[in-house]
C-alpha cells in the first residue's frame, strides 16, 4: 500500500513537471516581440492560474517552488495591459539651456554706447531770384532762375527738370498764358528732402500795355547834349519828351507792338549842371535828371562786335568814341578792306564793314585807327558752304549802369539756332543765335543794389560759358 502511494505521488510530481515545462514553452512564445502568439497564450496562462497547485490560497509547503515558475506567466499577463511610460528626468527639448553672461562683457560705466550717424532731414536751400515776383512780361516764354543747394534737382509739374550747374544756379523756361500765372517749383536733395518756391507772373494781354519810360544815360558829353529814351505804351499813343531847362519838346508815337524809342537833343542844356527831363503820355508821367559834360576831350575807343562770323561775304561791326568830326579808319589786308567813318557830334562812331577777300576758316586781322589812337582786332570767317561750326563767343557792352532800371547788352556767336542764357541774381534772359550764328540780348537788373557788383553768367546749350561782372552805379549812367 505504501509502495502504491509512493508511486502515485511520483507520477503526480512527474505530471506537474511535465505540465510546467509545457507551460514554460508556451509562455516563451507570449514574450514581447511575438504578437501572433500573445493572443493564444492568454487562455493557457489563465488555466495555469486556476490550477489548485498554483493558487496563492494553497498553504501547502510545496506550493513555494511552483510559485517561482509562475512568476513569468504573471508578468507576461501584463503584456495585454496598456503600457504607461514612466516620467523621465530629461528636460524638454524646446527649453534652451540658460547661459550666464560673463561679467567681463558688461561695458564700463564711463563708456557711452556708440551713436549712429545723423540722418539728413534738413530741406534743401531753394530760392527763385528772377524774374521779380509779380512781374508783367510781354513774352509768353520766360526763363525763371535762382539758386539751390548743390547737388539738388529742381522740377516743375513733376516731369520738367530745370538745368543746374556746379555752383547751384538753376534755370528753366516756362510758358505763360495770358493774364495771371502762378508757378510752383520743387527742389529735392540727395537725401530725399524737398523744398518748394512759387512765383506769380502776368502775361499782358494784347493792347494792354502799361506805360514805361527809360533814359539811357545820366551824364552825356559831345558838342550838343543828347540822350535816348524808350519804353512801352498803348499802340498809337503819343509820348512827349519835354525839358524846360534843355529847351526841347519831342513827340513819338508807340508802335503796333506797344514799344517806343526816340533820340532827343537838348541844344540849350546848361554846361556841367543837372537838368530835368519829363516823359509823359495820356494819364502817365515820369521824370528824369541828366547832366551835360561839356568838355570836348573825347577819348578814342574802338570795339569789334563778333569774333566769329559767317555768311557771304564776311562782315563785322565796329564802334567806339572819339573827337567829334574826326575820321576813324578800318584796314584789313587779309580782307581787302580800307575804309573810314566819322565820329558823330555826340562823340560816338559806328560802322559795318564787309571783307570780300576774307579766307574761309581763317583768322583775319583788322586795324582800327583814330585820332591819337590805334587798336588791332581779329575775327574768324566760317564759310557757310563748308558747313563749319561757329565758335561760342560772348561780349559785354557796358559792365555798369546808373539808370533807374539798370541794364546791360550782351552779344556774341554760336551755332545757328542754339539757345543762349544770361543768368544773374538780379536779372536774366535768353535768346537764340540767328541763321548767321550771331546773337544779342539786353538784360535788365531792376533789383540790383546801388554800388553792388555781381556776376553775370552766359551759357549756351552747346556748352559755351563765360562770366562777366556788372555794377549798379548812382548818377553815372553808362
C-alpha angles and dihedrals in degrees: 000000000000090000092053091048091050091049091051091050091050092049090050092051091049090052091052091050092047093049091046091054092050090049091050091051092050094045090053088064090053094059116114114284096048105079095164093063097039093081093050094046095058097076091049091054090051090051091052091050091052093054110109091225092060099037115117088225092069108097097189120133093240095055092086098073097051087049089065091054089048092058094086096050089050091053093043089053088068090061089082091055120087112268116239117204114227116229116261129212092237117123119241112272093231093060110088116210112259118244123211114229111242112245093231092063093069108101116238115261093242093057118087121213115256116271121224119239114273116262116232108242098152114119111239122258107260131168139163112224105170141078102024113257109261094019122157114227136183100207118080091214114061130177112229115197142170146130132296138176109284110263095021124119126229121211139177126207090355095281110054115081123201122226117251136184134210092270095059096256114140137183139178134181114235128189118227131210120217113282125007120008125184117193125188118194129188133214123201124188128210091269092057097254115144138209131181138205132184136205132191119212132176124215105204114232121240112290090006096115122158117220113255131168133189135185116212101210135021095195122039136173136188131102091293124034110244138164143179125240128188142159145119135294140150111301109269094016118141115238119195127202109199134176123172093188092046095042095229135129118174131175126206130176122223114241130237091273091055097251129122136185135176140173113222130193122206106201093176097047114138115249115250095356135106116245134182127256121189124203115191146161134175107318096349134084139174130186129210137181126219137175129213113218097203100187112116100217103119117183115222113243132168134190136183116214103209134030094193124037137175136177126083120315107017112251140172142181126240128187143157145123136291146141109315112258096016123123125250115201125208114196130177122171090186092052097038095238135137114163141134145205135197129246111248124236091263089060096255131117134189133178136173111214131194121208107203095178098048111131122234118263093359134114116250125203119227124188120202117194131182138159107316092346142090134177133178125213137176133204136183121234115212110194114226095216091058092054094227120172120252116237119233114252132166132192136184122216104200119002092202140039137183101192124122089258104029117212143164136206123231129186142163145126137290138148110302113271094018115138117239121200127199113198136181140143091259105038143354144180144164141221140169132246111252128233090280093053093253128129137180133177139175116216125193122213102198096161098048114123121236110264092013117135116198140165125264114200122202118196134172128208088243092063102266115144136177133168126214134174128231131193127197107220130190123235095349106093119198 
